[in-house]
Amino acid sequence: MEAEPLAPLLLTLALAVLVMLAISHLLLLGSSTTRRRRSRRPVPTPPLTNVVINDPAVLRRLLVDHADAFSSRPTPPFPEDFGGTHSINSVPYGSTWRALRGNLIAGIFHPTRLGVLAPLQRDAVKGLVAGLSSSITGWRGSEVVVVRDRLHGAVFGLVARMCLGDSVRDRDVRTLEREVGRFVFTFAADSALGRSTLARLLHWRRWRRYSGIVNRLSKLILPIIAARQQSRRGGTGIRCYVDSLVDLRVPNNDVDAATTTTTGSKRPLTDRELVRLVFEFLGANTVSVVSCVEWTLAHLAIRPEVQEKLHHEIITSGSHDLISEDRLRGLAYLRATILESLRLHPPLSVIMRNVDAHDLAACGAGAPPAAADDGGTRRVCLVVKVGEVGRNRSMWTDPEEFRPERFLAGGEAEGVGPVAGPKEIRMMPFGAGRRYCAGVEVAMLHVGYFLAALVRDFEWALPVDGHSIDLTEKHGFFMVMKTPLRARVTPRASPRGLTITT
């Protein structure tokens, strides 16, 4: 009987909580709208209806034949201070995207620039091999190693110097690695927070933590950029990505959009845009390489006969202690092994496009049941599950089997590469159409360098006899191994240091 008076009290408390949430929602909405007006950001559109298409023939028709209509991406759910719409991956298809992507290719990924990067690549590979060797102290001459952390450190260090210059301090690189890693691997699991105001209210501590990471990245990256520009006056060091971003001028869409004529005015990038582009470069170029190398090593540990065939090719294809870009491209079985790993485990779980529902229907993809109204245009989100494209049974024999031979001459996938061709899509680990990953060739090169070194100098085996490796996938911004690879690593007999030359 004494519990009955509690019911009205609990009801009152519940109503009070709901009222507070509603008021907080309105306050947050009003303050964020004010900030958007100050920064000239567009008001977010309603959530788009997802349309999932994995048929390779339909995808080729959409992404290749009708690339103009299927080249814009939805705005990512990043914290507002990150300026997510000003990255190459998320900026709408148009003049700004062309300026940013063209700068990336010309400034860092152009083939004529790759030779300049050889010293950075050599140091990263040598450091990884030396660190792994020093960790193997067991009396058997082998050790069970979790390779991801060491591999991530080596790749991130290389990418950071490509981005920020070869004189960036090791201390700053380690701090950047920690903060970028925290965001990429934790925010991916909570990306719904960016799309839902109610979720941000209910989990405000996590949202504040992500915003804190963004603020720390800004406070770390901007002084590094400033110091880099100071050192540029001396004319020393390798030209890096940040140098090109500081020199870049992009279309001033805010000014041009307010006029009825095209003024052609351009502006430098803002600090917020610089931080976002640096974050994008560091995250994407690190995790894609680390993920591919880790997945490949896992399969090589499971399939020792494939590993030995690859090892034999590496040590018999030329000089025992030198590997050049040209020689790397000549290692057919190494390339086939990497491609097979990418087919099964593409770095990107999904590819999304913000498209007109009428264009989707006109291209034979069917009409969605509902779509968001954006100024009279029915918009939908085209979702492509990249992994399912590479495992399509109509395109591949035994698609679940790891078999690099399929990519060799005479195999079913002879001539298939990491980027989908104009005539056929059989796999698309780095995307397809005009918005395929601009860094695909550099990524393939880096995976080749690290993988060749690790297979040449070490033997990779199951951690314990009779125990398997967990190949469960974890989907987020990138598709990685849910359980970091643990493998028994044994130095090869009479190992030679692997040297990279131009």
Secondary structure, 3 states (H helix, E strand, C coil): CCCCCHHHHHHHHHHHHHHHHHHHHHHHHHHHHHHHHHHCCCCCCCCCEEEECCCHHHHHHHHHHCHHHHCCCCCCCCCHHHCHHHCCCCCCCCHHHHHHHHHHHHHHHCHHHHHHHHHHHHHHHHHHHHHHHHHCCCCCCCEEEEHHHHHHHHHHHHHHHHHHCCCCCHHHHHHHHHHHHHHHHHHHHHHHHHCCHHHHHHCHHHHHHHHHHHHHHHHHHHHHHHHHHHHHCCCCCCCCHHHHHHHCEEECHHHHCCCCCCCCCEEECCHHHHHHHHHHHHHHHHHHHHHHHHHHHHHHHHCHHHHHHHHHHHHHCCCCCEEEHHHHHCCHHHHHHHHHHHHHCCCCCEEEEEEEHHHHHHCCCCCCCCCEEECCEEEEEEEEEHHHHHCCCCCCCCCCCCCHHHHCCCCCCCCCCCCCCCCCCCCCCCCCHHHCCCCHHHHHHHHHHHHHHHHHHEEEECCCCCCCCCCCEEECCCEEECCCCEEEEEECCCCCCCEEEC
